[in-house]
Amino acid sequence: MTEIFDLAASNLVSPIILSFALGLAAALARSDLTIPEAVAKGMSIYLLFAIGFKGGAAVAANGIDSTLLLAIGAGLVLSFGLPLIAFALLKIMTGMDRVDAAAVAAHYGSISIVTFVAATSVLEGRLIDAEGYMVAVAAAMEAPAILSALWLVARGGNSAKMDAGLMREILLNGSIVLLVGSFVIGAVTGEKGLAEIAPFIVTPFKGVLCLFLLDMGLIAGRGLRNVRGSLGMGAISFAILMPLISSAFGLVLGMMIGLSLGGVVLLMVLSASASYIAVPAAMRVALPQANPSIYLTLSLGVTFPFNLTLGIPLYLAVAQSVIGG
């Protein structure tokens, strides 16, 4: 337990977490601090390209093995299955109707790439290696949860829009295309390609991540301020309990398929994170009757800061205690 608190304390005083805290505090205090939307979009494109390219280069250096396919398979199972658990918990812990509960559940089966990036930074800071292909696992986990949510709604007799247009939006979502595309480029060009653009995607990476998390803090703070009092303790408790449950499934599957300590931690983080980019965009099309203020506030305003501050150190400490290292 002491080790968990030590990890959390060291994580809390990192520039990455403090940048998020600054944005959160500024928004809650009603500061006029803002990040221009075009700049925020540019930073998200940079981060997705950099993490994808570095992952692809790592795969090129280390080769592809059966564990890669097993890891992607585990990611798909988690992304399809976790929304079912989330939905059941929401029906027990909250008074949400079926549509809102399914929309929220979809977010908790998909992933937050920024939480994933923050976890890789924590691992790098502690000199813990992880499989480069975990980026591919992250990409695979983006979309299946959306299909699970639509099945949950349809099962209850409600109309859920699933057509070619939605499938195209899911599969060609910008974050998925960029992450997979940069991963392929990195895998094709390998370490030579990485060396050529390292001054662009390696050296400035953490600085850009700090600014991006400042913007995430501003968005999360405004969301919390706008829905203050409208979310019950059941919903807020779910947003903290669900990542803990999901991370346990990630731990078990990661160990079963033989991932390294770093790989297991990243699978735990992917399982525990909640989407606030790809899934909200899909929900606006597929379930327009669902309330965005509920699912966005829970995923971005509660689960995201929980994972950044306490979750990642907790998952790392648990994995180390179980696996060793």
VOBALUM-64434 format. One line per field, with one value per residue: residue number from 1; z, x, y of N, C-alpha, C in turn. Coordinates in steps of 0.001 Angstrom, whole numbers. Layout:
N
n: NUM  ...
n_c3: Z  ...
n_c1: X  ...
n_c2: Y  ...
ca_c3: Z  ...
ca_c1: X  ...
ca_c2: Y  ...
c_c3: Z  ...
c_c1: X  ...
c_c2: Y  ...
! end
This chain:
325
n: 1  2  3  4  5  6  7  8  9  10  11  12  13  14  15  16  17  18  19  20  21  22  23  24  25  26  27  28  29  30  31  32  33  34  35  36  37  38  39  40  41  42  43  44  45  46  47  48  49  50  51  52  53  54  55  56  57  58  59  60  61  62  63  64  65  66  67  68  69  70  71  72  73  74  75  76  77  78  79  80  81  82  83  84  85  86  87  88  89  90  91  92  93  94  95  96  97  98  99  100  101  102  103  104  105  106  107  108  109  110  111  112  113  114  115  116  117  118  119  120  121  122  123  124  125  126  127  128  129  130  131  132  133  134  135  136  137  138  139  140  141  142  143  144  145  146  147  148  149  150  151  152  153  154  155  156  157  158  159  160  161  162  163  164  165  166  167  168  169  170  171  172  173  174  175  176  177  178  179  180  181  182  183  184  185  186  187  188  189  190  191  192  193  194  195  196  197  198  199  200  201  202  203  204  205  206  207  208  209  210  211  212  213  214  215  216  217  218  219  220  221  222  223  224  225  226  227  228  229  230  231  232  233  234  235  236  237  238  239  240  241  242  243  244  245  246  247  248  249  250  251  252  253  254  255  256  257  258  259  260  261  262  263  264  265  266  267  268  269  270  271  272  273  274  275  276  277  278  279  280  281  282  283  284  285  286  287  288  289  290  291  292  293  294  295  296  297  298  299  300  301  302  303  304  305  306  307  308  309  310  311  312  313  314  315  316  317  318  319  320  321  322  323  324  325
n_c3: 0  776  -1291  -3437  -2748  -2805  -5529  -6596  -5478  -6649  -9278  -9196  -8947  -11356  -14429  -16368  -15051  -13372  -15235  -16246  -13859  -13520  -15689  -14962  -12475  -13321  -14975  -13168  -11536  -13160  -14966  -17832  -19376  -22278  -24809  -28178  -30503  -32918  -32329  -30261  -31702  -33472  -31679  -30768  -33122  -33508  -31219  -31574  -33996  -33270  -31169  -32492  -34597  -33177  -31916  -34135  -35129  -33034  -33227  -35711  -35002  -33114  -34157  -35190  -33305  -32029  -29751  -30285  -31910  -30080  -28144  -29490  -29929  -27259  -26617  -28270  -27174  -24624  -25291  -26450  -24343  -21847  -21893  -21362  -18715  -17560  -18191  -16693  -14106  -14038  -14172  -11711  -9904  -10542  -11638  -14363  -17627  -20176  -22619  -22011  -20174  -21808  -23612  -21913  -21065  -23427  -23616  -21648  -22593  -24709  -25416  -23919  -25570  -24661  -21941  -22228  -23447  -21362  -19522  -20835  -20647  -17886  -17520  -19082  -17612  -15395  -16430  -17532  -19869  -22601  -24845  -28167  -29907  -28488  -29170  -31455  -30293  -28803  -30881  -31925  -29899  -29982  -31371  -31051  -28681  -29219  -30880  -29061  -27321  -28984  -29451  -26885  -26587  -28700  -27871  -25854  -27150  -28123  -30661  -32439  -34286  -36747  -39464  -42796  -42918  -40238  -39614  -41345  -40225  -37755  -38427  -39990  -38339  -37415  -35424  -35233  -37860  -38095  -35998  -36648  -39232  -38840  -37282  -39120  -40917  -39248  -38770  -41305  -42005  -39839  -37406  -38644  -39936  -37664  -36444  -38256  -37893  -35218  -33754  -34028  -33185  -30818  -28944  -28437  -27384  -24687  -23826  -25574  -24798  -22207  -22689  -24092  -22124  -20388  -21819  -21768  -19059  -18792  -20330  -18920  -16430  -17067  -17865  -15476  -13953  -15278  -14961  -12312  -9494  -10960  -11441  -9706  -6694  -7208  -9973  -10108  -8396  -9886  -12039  -10937  -9800  -11981  -13671  -11984  -11842  -14567  -15061  -13668  -15230  -17480  -16363  -15797  -18382  -19714  -18358  -18959  -21712  -21834  -21747  -21157  -18073  -18486  -20728  -19657  -17797  -19547  -20919  -18803  -18305  -20732  -20598  -18358  -19026  -20407  -23245  -24794  -27163  -29750  -29194  -28171  -30544  -32202  -30725  -30940  -33454  -33551  -31188  -30674  -28788  -26337  -23439  -23766  -21750  -19599  -20322  -21244  -19068  -17074  -18257  -19070  -17051  -14601  -14626  -16261  -14912  -12534  -13388  -14342  -12022  -9780  -10736  -12755  -11268  -9377  -10948  -11978  -9601  -8648  -10749  -10579  -8055  -8483  -10758  -10461  -10608
n_c1: 830  1966  3778  2072  982  3329  4000  1762  2095  4504  3678  1717  3117  4270  5061  3113  708  328  -129  -2615  -4054  -3818  -5354  -7855  -8335  -8347  -10613  -12663  -12502  -13514  -11848  -10682  -8957  -8031  -7509  -6927  -9156  -8159  -5455  -5550  -6591  -4478  -2481  -3537  -3470  -708  133  -1172  -10  2707  2788  1776  3650  6050  5354  5027  7655  8920  7841  8904  11563  11611  10159  7317  5201  3359  2176  1402  -910  -2530  -2718  -4118  -6471  -7283  -7735  -9945  -11860  -12112  -13054  -15525  -16781  -16606  -18461  -20880  -20648  -20372  -22861  -24598  -23756  -24394  -27201  -27712  -26551  -27439  -30123  -30424  -31914  -32358  -31150  -29384  -27745  -26619  -25209  -23322  -22013  -20756  -18618  -16945  -15979  -14473  -11466  -9153  -6877  -5114  -4815  -3522  -1142  -117  366  2377  4394  4832  5790  8137  9547  10170  11792  10688  10066  7776  5693  5836  3720  1406  142  -1275  -3142  -4544  -5751  -7411  -9254  -10894  -13432  -15237  -16806  -18819  -20540  -21431  -22908  -24995  -26234  -27167  -29094  -30859  -31716  -33423  -35631  -35593  -34989  -32017  -29619  -27999  -26196  -24771  -23546  -22935  -21203  -19136  -18304  -17381  -15274  -13632  -12981  -11197  -9143  -8616  -7796  -5485  -3878  -3539  -2511  -85  1217  1638  3332  5547  6223  6989  9128  10821  13521  15315  13688  12495  14705  15202  13127  13134  13824  11450  9251  10026  11683  10072  7785  6734  6405  4427  2407  1917  754  -1491  -2859  -3367  -5374  -7265  -7826  -9107  -11421  -12568  -13015  -14894  -17001  -17644  -18416  -20695  -22550  -22942  -24392  -26320  -25650  -25866  -24532  -24317  -23743  -21295  -19757  -19763  -18137  -15663  -15422  -15770  -13387  -11557  -12546  -12437  -9680  -8771  -9661  -8074  -5548  -5636  -6055  -3808  -1707  -2337  -1841  815  2158  4692  5704  5362  3661  1396  597  -95  -2235  -3995  -4423  -5584  -7937  -9106  -9511  -11605  -13414  -13459  -13555  -13788  -16061  -18114  -18573  -19652  -21913  -23498  -24519  -25591  -27105  -28816  -30662  -29555  -28042  -25544  -24237  -24140  -22642  -20216  -19315  -18917  -16934  -14841  -14740  -14639  -13612  -11304  -9521  -9243  -7888  -5501  -4333  -4499  -5146  -3283  -759  -1730  -2470  20  1429  -74  269  3036  3224  1913  3095  5777  8968
n_c2: -1203  1222  1557  2035  4530  6021  5851  7143  9687  10549  10583  12541  14913  15275  17010  16510  15696  17893  19874  19137  19484  22246  23228  22169  23442  26115  26180  25513  27713  29601  30949  32825  31440  29755  27263  27602  26075  25050  24770  22871  20714  20308  19500  17066  15564  15468  13993  11508  10688  10538  8586  6371  6035  5552  3170  1455  1470  186  -2371  -3111  -3292  -5347  -7424  -9498  -11533  -14418  -13471  -10891  -11180  -12497  -10510  -8482  -9892  -10227  -7561  -7014  -8726  -7606  -5036  -5591  -6937  -5498  -3272  -4613  -5408  -2885  -1782  -3409  -2735  -4  -106  -1176  642  3193  5380  5487  5478  2921  3671  5833  4490  2504  4112  5332  3005  2198  3982  3028  678  1279  3214  5598  7359  9293  8749  6326  7206  8777  6752  5298  7172  7221  4608  4724  6618  5107  3238  915  -1459  -1937  -3808  -2727  -3053  -2586  -308  -1009  -2670  -795  651  -1337  -1566  624  699  -1656  -1540  258  -1148  -3066  -1438  -591  -3023  -3583  -1585  -2191  -4665  -4030  -3198  -647  1818  1765  3345  1779  1693  1772  4244  4860  2732  3339  5774  4874  3061  4671  6707  9587  9462  6727  6110  7719  6748  3997  4294  5769  3919  1846  3181  3612  935  112  1823  1569  1595  3291  5168  6268  7462  9490  11349  11807  14210  15568  13936  12732  14256  16701  15572  15144  17754  18748  17019  17937  20476  19639  18213  20267  21564  19483  19456  21927  21448  19298  20518  22512  20910  19563  21741  22606  20525  20276  18871  17524  14913  11900  10326  7644  7416  8786  7211  4869  5671  5593  3070  1294  1505  199  -2413  -3095  -2921  -5112  -7246  -6722  -7193  -9983  -11120  -10096  -11380  -14025  -14224  -13776  -11256  -8735  -7076  -4278  -4381  -5647  -3718  -1634  -2844  -3077  -357  471  -1039  104  2733  5367  6305  9548  10760  9235  7546  9370  10822  8836  8144  10397  10104  7464  7110  9494  10324  9889  11385  13701  15182  13509  11127  12252  13782  11842  10163  11932  13898  12569  9779  10057  12029  10545  8214  9358  10486  8665  6101  5019  4790  2934  690  -16  -641  -2817  -4654  -5027  -6214  -8610  -9799  -9237  -7558
ca_c3: 0  813  -2628  -4291  -2424  -3289  -6974  -6852  -5113  -7667  -10486  -9018  -9080  -12685  -15243  -17112  -14170  -12894  -16338  -16214  -12653  -13782  -16527  -14177  -11492  -14031  -15429  -12007  -11022  -14213  -15655  -19278  -20054  -23312  -25862  -29442  -30964  -33966  -31666  -29570  -32738  -33957  -30670  -30753  -34317  -33237  -30229  -32188  -34985  -32594  -30433  -33483  -35316  -32275  -31735  -35346  -35191  -32039  -33798  -36753  -34366  -32319  -34903  -34867  -32815  -31750  -28644  -30876  -32299  -28849  -27469  -30229  -29619  -25895  -26669  -28861  -26183  -23574  -25803  -26626  -23103  -20728  -21844  -20764  -17264  -17209  -18290  -15530  -12927  -14115  -13850  -10271  -9103  -10933  -12177  -15792  -18520  -20946  -23666  -21382  -19586  -22899  -24149  -20946  -21086  -24611  -23321  -20747  -23303  -25614  -24723  -23966  -26040  -23860  -20741  -22686  -23647  -20034  -18907  -21451  -20087  -16538  -17672  -19563  -16502  -14465  -17234  -17723  -21292  -22967  -26246  -29033  -30606  -27682  -29916  -32312  -29402  -28506  -32059  -32049  -28829  -30133  -31944  -30711  -27594  -29811  -31337  -27867  -26817  -29876  -29193  -25609  -26820  -29555  -27066  -25033  -27990  -28568  -31975  -32444  -35688  -37210  -40906  -43450  -42568  -38907  -39686  -41981  -39256  -36729  -38955  -40552  -37361  -37626  -34473  -35590  -39116  -37852  -35134  -37421  -40346  -38374  -36827  -40326  -41414  -38350  -38969  -42620  -42029  -38769  -36563  -39496  -40077  -36369  -36234  -39146  -37398  -33751  -33184  -34102  -32463  -29545  -28022  -27973  -27095  -23360  -23750  -26246  -23961  -21098  -23189  -24431  -20882  -19886  -22493  -21246  -17742  -19004  -20796  -17821  -15403  -17529  -17833  -14080  -13491  -15921  -14539  -10857  -8837  -11785  -11405  -8358  -6192  -7851  -11249  -9843  -7844  -11019  -12863  -10251  -9602  -13244  -14090  -11126  -12299  -15919  -15002  -13200  -16415  -18276  -15683  -15982  -19784  -20038  -17833  -19668  -23051  -21695  -21933  -20168  -17028  -19113  -21577  -18787  -17259  -20615  -21170  -17678  -18507  -21833  -20100  -17342  -19533  -21001  -24428  -24805  -28514  -30776  -28822  -28201  -31935  -32702  -29990  -31477  -34657  -33319  -30086  -30449  -27632  -25115  -22910  -23807  -20509  -18673  -20672  -21345  -17743  -16360  -18852  -19093  -15824  -13403  -14845  -16818  -13861  -11590  -13955  -14419  -10710  -8890  -11428  -13371  -10229  -8762  -11861  -12016  -8341  -8595  -11708  -10034  -6920  -8979  -11732  -10039  -11495
ca_c1: 0  2876  4356  1043  910  4567  3859  769  2661  5481  2920  964  3984  4886  4541  1930  -461  146  -712  -4047  -4611  -3913  -6522  -9050  -8533  -8690  -12000  -13555  -12463  -14105  -10843  -10901  -7891  -8512  -6598  -7675  -9574  -7247  -4214  -5848  -6703  -3132  -1751  -4054  -2925  712  287  -1578  1005  3955  2693  1618  4917  7012  4932  5356  9111  9281  7483  9888  12828  11507  9481  5932  5064  1985  1633  753  -2264  -3272  -2987  -5206  -7666  -7686  -8294  -11278  -12744  -12356  -13861  -16890  -17366  -16671  -19715  -21947  -20460  -20671  -24314  -25202  -23441  -25164  -28592  -27771  -26072  -28029  -31471  -30387  -32716  -31556  -30371  -28269  -26840  -25875  -24270  -22226  -21286  -19897  -17400  -16089  -15401  -13495  -10228  -8643  -5493  -4278  -4470  -2524  118  383  888  3669  5362  5150  6644  9445  10228  10621  12631  9962  9772  6486  5598  5463  2457  237  -550  -2235  -4212  -5350  -6576  -8430  -10243  -11660  -14774  -16185  -17720  -19971  -21456  -22046  -23919  -26155  -26915  -27881  -30287  -31785  -32248  -34502  -36751  -35437  -34359  -30614  -29265  -26800  -26257  -23461  -22941  -22342  -20051  -18048  -17805  -16639  -14038  -12786  -12788  -9877  -8133  -8250  -7038  -4162  -3115  -3173  -1668  1266  1799  2108  4505  6657  6633  7639  10400  11645  14351  15915  12680  12339  15868  15112  12186  13171  13745  10084  8254  10535  12099  9013  6570  6163  5980  3130  1452  1557  -197  -2739  -3552  -3894  -6659  -8181  -8251  -10094  -12667  -13147  -13498  -16129  -18055  -18035  -19103  -22005  -23499  -22865  -25655  -27244  -25223  -25919  -23346  -24232  -23062  -19905  -19103  -19547  -17030  -14416  -15410  -15652  -11987  -10889  -12996  -11918  -8231  -8552  -9783  -6876  -4433  -5755  -5828  -2419  -869  -2650  -1231  2270  2735  5662  5135  4901  2521  245  155  -771  -3532  -4836  -4783  -6543  -9202  -9665  -9771  -12926  -13312  -14157  -13424  -14411  -17399  -19107  -18909  -20539  -23182  -24310  -25183  -26313  -28056  -28950  -31512  -28744  -27656  -24081  -23693  -23920  -21526  -18965  -18847  -18403  -15689  -13784  -14675  -14413  -12704  -10026  -8606  -8952  -6837  -4236  -3741  -4399  -5312  -2058  134  -2337  -2366  1435  1790  -738  936  4351  3063  1454  4041  7160  9700
ca_c2: 0  2368  1726  2638  5949  6643  5990  8184  10981  10940  10872  13779  16087  15303  18124  16092  15733  19259  20638  18836  20105  23682  23458  21861  24512  27349  26087  25560  29085  30437  31745  32908  30703  28838  26810  27662  24744  24583  24350  21617  19679  20041  18728  15695  14917  15219  12922  10249  10294  10189  7321  5315  5841  4915  1789  718  1304  -826  -3673  -3403  -3645  -6573  -8471  -9847  -12904  -14835  -12689  -9728  -11560  -12784  -9240  -7830  -10657  -9881  -6215  -7090  -9345  -6613  -3931  -6085  -7444  -4556  -2516  -5420  -5293  -1491  -1591  -4063  -1914  1238  -394  -1436  1764  4481  5345  5806  4643  1968  4332  6540  3504  1876  5103  5432  1739  2168  4738  2263  -445  1863  3615  6964  7285  10179  7987  5361  7930  9137  5527  4992  8114  6745  3425  5166  7270  4074  2340  -338  -1639  -2522  -4189  -1608  -3288  -2237  743  -1696  -3130  392  947  -2381  -1430  1862  634  -2728  -1172  953  -2191  -3650  -501  -634  -4299  -3437  -764  -2938  -5772  -3505  -2786  737  1945  2191  3540  1100  1595  1878  5526  4761  1839  4091  6750  4148  2485  5719  7765  10183  9001  5357  6158  8289  5851  2811  4705  6094  2649  1157  3917  3304  -453  -2  2549  1027  2456  4324  6214  6933  8321  10653  12362  11821  15562  16065  13152  12199  15312  17612  14822  15383  19146  18851  16309  18832  21478  18966  17892  21543  21745  18471  19925  22995  20845  18523  21445  23144  19909  19358  22950  22722  19485  20171  18564  16743  13516  11362  9637  6338  7562  9154  6015  3964  6167  5236  1618  571  1335  -788  -3726  -3320  -3146  -6483  -8101  -6506  -7869  -11431  -11463  -9788  -12454  -15276  -14260  -13686  -9925  -8287  -6221  -3043  -4686  -5908  -2429  -888  -3466  -2663  1052  519  -1577  994  4088  5592  7161  10834  11315  8405  7071  10449  11146  7787  8187  11495  9608  6219  7260  10937  10574  9786  12695  13852  15722  12395  10251  13001  14186  10674  9668  12945  14684  11747  8655  10504  12501  9461  7369  10098  10772  7497  4838  4497  4257  1757  -449  -396  -1291  -4114  -5550  -5373  -7128  -9911  -10343  -9002  -6651
c_c3: 0  -557  -3576  -4040  -2895  -4794  -7327  -6569  -6172  -8975  -10391  -9219  -10417  -13482  -15972  -16257  -13686  -13983  -16407  -15022  -12834  -14619  -15776  -13202  -12175  -14479  -14265  -11404  -12022  -14834  -17149  -20068  -21042  -24221  -27167  -29985  -32023  -33372  -30965  -30561  -33270  -32970  -30621  -31959  -34089  -32310  -30824  -33191  -34290  -31907  -31400  -34190  -34429  -32009  -32936  -35483  -34200  -32543  -34870  -36148  -33698  -33040  -34402  -34401  -32504  -30636  -29156  -31232  -31071  -28129  -28158  -29956  -28224  -25852  -27235  -27883  -25090  -24077  -26045  -25277  -21981  -20723  -21223  -19242  -16803  -17199  -17075  -14257  -12899  -13745  -12353  -9468  -9398  -11409  -13649  -16582  -19406  -21962  -23067  -20792  -20662  -23479  -23220  -21004  -22274  -24350  -22492  -21346  -24316  -24781  -24836  -24378  -25221  -22544  -21065  -22839  -22295  -19340  -19511  -20913  -18687  -16614  -18127  -18439  -15492  -15169  -17362  -19196  -21480  -24451  -27092  -29701  -29742  -28307  -30829  -31492  -29060  -29670  -32208  -31038  -28973  -30435  -31422  -29632  -28122  -30274  -30156  -27329  -27677  -29703  -27902  -25787  -27637  -28792  -26198  -25841  -28451  -29921  -31821  -33886  -36007  -38715  -41471  -43087  -41206  -38924  -40322  -40997  -38175  -37255  -39497  -39623  -37445  -36696  -34796  -36844  -38879  -37017  -35904  -38557  -39932  -37852  -38023  -40890  -40561  -38537  -40283  -42609  -40908  -38004  -37365  -39660  -38786  -36114  -37068  -38584  -35871  -33163  -33189  -33208  -31132  -28554  -27544  -27395  -25749  -23178  -24395  -25415  -22779  -21542  -23536  -23169  -20167  -20507  -22006  -19862  -17843  -19422  -19670  -16749  -15804  -17513  -16416  -13555  -14035  -15424  -13022  -10267  -9646  -11853  -9957  -7963  -6816  -9151  -11058  -9281  -8944  -11808  -12220  -10078  -10895  -13726  -13258  -11553  -13660  -15904  -14529  -14352  -17314  -17689  -15959  -17419  -20200  -19557  -18591  -21016  -23022  -21978  -20855  -19107  -17633  -19984  -20771  -18224  -18323  -20957  -20030  -17863  -19633  -21380  -19164  -17875  -20173  -22137  -24219  -26166  -29514  -30422  -28772  -29621  -32509  -32018  -30506  -32705  -34322  -32252  -29765  -29237  -26307  -24729  -22895  -22497  -19489  -19068  -20798  -19971  -16978  -16919  -18749  -17759  -14574  -13649  -15348  -15742  -12819  -12106  -13990  -13062  -9873  -9646  -11976  -12320  -9569  -9660  -11947  -10759  -8228  -9529  -11183  -8891  -7379  -9858  -11225  -11011  -11024
c_c1: 871  3462  3357  968  2168  4512  2886  1333  3650  4776  2210  1825  4727  4313  3253  678  -723  -430  -2212  -4710  -4768  -5144  -7821  -9366  -8961  -10152  -12977  -13612  -13030  -13098  -11169  -9775  -8502  -7358  -7386  -7964  -8629  -5932  -4421  -5944  -5328  -2329  -2232  -3540  -1457  887  -76  -528  2273  3867  2521  2922  5934  6647  5262  6844  9574  8956  8491  11200  12764  10810  8071  5888  3605  1349  928  -701  -3124  -3645  -4120  -6521  -8194  -8315  -9707  -12282  -13110  -13293  -15306  -17558  -17533  -17937  -20876  -21870  -20815  -22172  -25013  -24960  -24266  -26630  -28770  -27520  -26760  -29459  -31524  -31323  -31779  -30647  -29163  -27258  -26004  -24840  -23071  -21368  -20334  -18575  -16413  -15615  -14371  -12337  -9970  -7173  -4578  -3884  -3402  -1159  722  986  2235  4756  5790  6084  8049  10237  10778  11431  12005  9568  8392  6493  5122  4117  1224  -531  -1608  -3416  -5144  -6280  -7704  -9552  -11113  -13135  -15715  -17193  -18967  -21004  -22157  -23151  -25174  -26933  -27727  -29171  -31317  -32439  -33411  -35677  -36681  -34745  -32939  -30153  -27940  -26932  -24851  -22758  -22274  -21107  -18860  -17449  -16968  -15269  -13083  -12675  -11352  -8808  -7678  -7390  -5621  -3298  -2638  -2221  -245  1978  2381  3346  5726  7165  7382  9021  11346  12455  15016  14941  12481  13494  15776  14206  12139  13136  12335  9128  8741  10820  10951  7796  5948  5722  4627  2056  1003  530  -1539  -3542  -4038  -5267  -7682  -8701  -9294  -11446  -13352  -13725  -14790  -17293  -18557  -18824  -20525  -23013  -23501  -24263  -26595  -26868  -25218  -24631  -23200  -23456  -21582  -19124  -18825  -18311  -15671  -14299  -15163  -14213  -11237  -11265  -12396  -10426  -7915  -8682  -8562  -5665  -4464  -5455  -4385  -1462  -1091  -1955  272  2888  3768  4964  4574  3678  1255  -305  -607  -2124  -4503  -5329  -5799  -7914  -9890  -10041  -11151  -12792  -14025  -14008  -14214  -15844  -18427  -19542  -19881  -21902  -24091  -25091  -26099  -27387  -28234  -29816  -30762  -28227  -26127  -23493  -23423  -22671  -20204  -18424  -18275  -17056  -14552  -13630  -14369  -13359  -11329  -9086  -8288  -7816  -5493  -3562  -3499  -4399  -4022  -1054  -410  -2189  -921  1838  1178  -39  2308  4239  2666  2502  5475  7843  9661
c_c2: 1262  2652  2400  4137  6683  6869  7107  9561  11462  11285  12214  15027  16096  16465  17772  16232  17154  20158  20405  19529  21614  24001  23221  22987  25809  27336  26187  26959  30093  31401  31793  32230  29717  28426  26854  26263  24191  24083  23015  20461  19306  19213  17284  14912  14553  14017  11569  9767  9808  8832  6160  4997  5121  3459  930  468  243  -2224  -4074  -3865  -5015  -7718  -8740  -11294  -13197  -14019  -11434  -10043  -11851  -11490  -8485  -8553  -10346  -8497  -6209  -7686  -8346  -5513  -4348  -6377  -6438  -3697  -3295  -5362  -3886  -1242  -2200  -3250  -636  1007  -652  -163  3094  4280  5663  4907  3821  2651  5054  5559  2823  2831  5265  4172  1652  2878  3919  939  10  2440  5117  6901  8188  9504  6958  6026  8318  7920  5138  5920  7699  5542  3811  5824  6287  2985  960  -439  -2257  -2839  -3014  -1794  -3022  -1072  128  -2217  -1963  723  -63  -2211  -181  1607  -451  -2366  -461  -62  -2852  -2753  -538  -1938  -4220  -2637  -1534  -4076  -5316  -3004  -1355  769  2453  2242  2863  909  1760  3175  5495  3870  2548  5089  6073  3724  3542  6917  8273  9657  7585  5345  6655  7357  4623  3183  5020  4853  1894  1845  3612  1887  -634  645  2129  2058  3565  5487  6984  7890  9600  11749  12421  13233  16137  15276  12579  13329  16200  16900  15184  16827  19361  18160  17168  19865  20851  18646  19162  21794  20727  18862  21020  22422  20082  19438  22119  22157  19661  20555  23030  21698  19313  19942  17694  15265  13030  10667  8257  6399  7891  7966  5001  4369  5903  3727  861  442  292  -2204  -4056  -3626  -4563  -7473  -7946  -7208  -9365  -11826  -11196  -10866  -13750  -15352  -14009  -12334  -9633  -7448  -4939  -3268  -4940  -4597  -1645  -1503  -3135  -1230  1189  27  -596  2361  4162  6597  8491  11526  10468  8015  8208  10821  10115  7833  9302  11059  8429  6349  8742  11270  10449  11164  12846  14360  14624  11622  11003  13385  13005  10221  10671  13667  13889  10670  9097  11061  11439  8588  8081  10213  9531  6179  4256  4008  2991  536  -934  -1146  -2683  -5106  -5972  -6373  -8536  -10575  -10308  -8070  -5225
! end
